[in-house]
Amino acid sequence: MRERLDCAVLRTACSDDWVVPWLGSHAGGRLHIQALGGHGANMAQADSVRALADLSMHLRRFDVCLIPVTESSLPWVRTTLSAAEGVVQTPLMALVRGLKAAALNDLYFLGLADFMRDPVCVEELRARIERLLDTRRYPGPQSSVASALSENRLGYGAVACHAAKSGQDVLCDTILDRSGMELEAFAIASASRCATSRESFRAAKSQVIERFERAYITAALGRHSGNIAMAARAAQKHRRAFWALMRKHEIDAAPFRREPAHAHPRDG
């Protein structure tokens, strides 16, 4: 865990009322939030969309750049992220208010690394930034879906295909360790892929849910060595309901049960 995280926040006139209180030191001095570019960007000016790109060198001294986003500022943020593509190397994280999943998905394509919804919990924000920085420093298979969704050069169809093919197996194996954002991203990609096929909404939805249920039940049984009662308790489901899902997906708990270690006879 880093002793100090330095965050820049891109201020705009429409976000100042809920952003200014965040400025300063938090979490016992472990998290510092500073306004980027003085008093903020004036979205009414055409050249304001270059705000991030023009401050790319200054941003390098920060661990992350926080971008407040509302429905009114969403078009401006989209254009600003597009202008910063390939220029800004600092991770970009959105602090969102009143945005739907489709809007967030668009921001992922434009380079957004993560987001948090308002009201913001400072401790959670710090933890998310720590995880984001560690993921960037030590990339691995656990980030394949998220990285595919944030890859600017992939089209929507390519992202969905990547998530469905290379990400599905990884997500199923690590589903219990996934954040809500990663699960949401995978659901969006899967739904997008299904929407381009001839399947009905009901059929596509059913497939996504079935995959999630099967992956979750399998992962829970694996984590608890095939103990159905413990897996159900961890999943916060009644044992009968958990058992019903196992029967639905024809999942047997026996393969997950570890053989007890055989005692070795003592010498002499």
Secondary structure, DSSP 8 states (H G I E B T S, - for coil): --S-EEEEEEEETTTHHHHGGG-EEEGGGTEEEEEEEEEEE-TTSGGGGGHHHHTHHHHTTSSEEEEEE-TTTHHHHHHHHHHHTTT--S-EEEEESS--HHHHHHHHHTT--EEEESS--HHHHHHHHHHHHHHHHS--GGGHHHHHHH-TTS-HHHHHHHIIIIIHHHHHHTGGG--HHHHHHHHHHHHHHHHTSS--HHHHHHHHHHHHHHHHHHHHHHHTTT-HHHHHHHTT--HHHHHHHHHHTT--SGGGS-----------
